[in-house]
Amino acid sequence: MKTLIRISGLVATLAFGASAQAGVNLVVDGDFSTPNTNGGWGAFSPAATGWTNSAENGGYVEIGASNNYGLPVVGKGQNLEVNYNTFGNVSQTINGLTLGQSYLLSYLYGGRPGGGFQSLTVSIGGSSQTDTGSIGVWTQEYLSFTATSSSAVLTFASAVTNGNPSYGNEITNVAVSAPELSTWIMMLAGFGALAFAGYRRNKAGVAA
């Protein structure tokens, strides 16, 4: 149901107009490969990464090799832990948006083994969703939005839970782009398949 709702929201904001930005990632250091931690981890300033943590964490972000966090290596092999010293809000201002253009945020979300229950709310351009779980694995997540100005703040906000305050909510491969028409069509087809499957289940339940 969660996936169905998210894809449904995506379809509701489809815009098939051509865009010079199609496929171009507007996020700075979305794979957290800079600085290179050489298999370790560290706390870095916004100037070094393009990302900022909340005041509770002094603005610093924690970046490290994914296997240090009990997660598989993907892409450049590094990720950001939103819970640095405590539950925090990591953000970046995304520039270069076109007013009225539909965009797609994509990212991998992972829960760190041993961190307990964690919850992460993701928001950009008036759209938001909440991620939980994914302990020891990466989950591909998507969120669509329509630009209302030339910039928007992308925020990954840790909820205060009974999990470890400084131990969890991992993200990597963060991208914001105006998807090409083929991408929208594939997602629309996926939505249609999910909707049909739900219809079949409901119909079977009524017949029973």
Secondary structure, 3 states (H helix, E strand, C coil): CHHHHHHHHHHHCCCCCCCCCECCCCCCCCCCCCCCCCCCEEEECHHHHCCECCHHHCCCEEEEEHHHHCCCCCCCCEEEEEECCCCCEEEEEEECCCCCCEEEEEEEEEECCCCCCCEEEEEECCEEEEEECCECCEEEEEEEEECCCCEEEEEEEECCCCCCCCCEEEEEEEEEEECCHHHHHHHHHHHHHHHHHHHHHHHHHHHC
